[in-house]
């Protein structure tokens, strides 16, 4: 399993290395896509984390989940674009 992950990571790095000139030549277009995606992830992750953490830590909420549930739901919400 770890070997497969290593192979996948090295292929991703190789793909980006091969495209470095195109990325740098079109840096404006890259940031036009990159910045909104990062903002979306940060806003969705933080909003979901605090909402779920608040709802599970309330008196009526399920205390057994708390932080773990908040983190799982936050990454799920942040990656659904």
Order of alpha helices (4+ residues) and beta strands (2+ residues): alpha-alpha-alpha-alpha
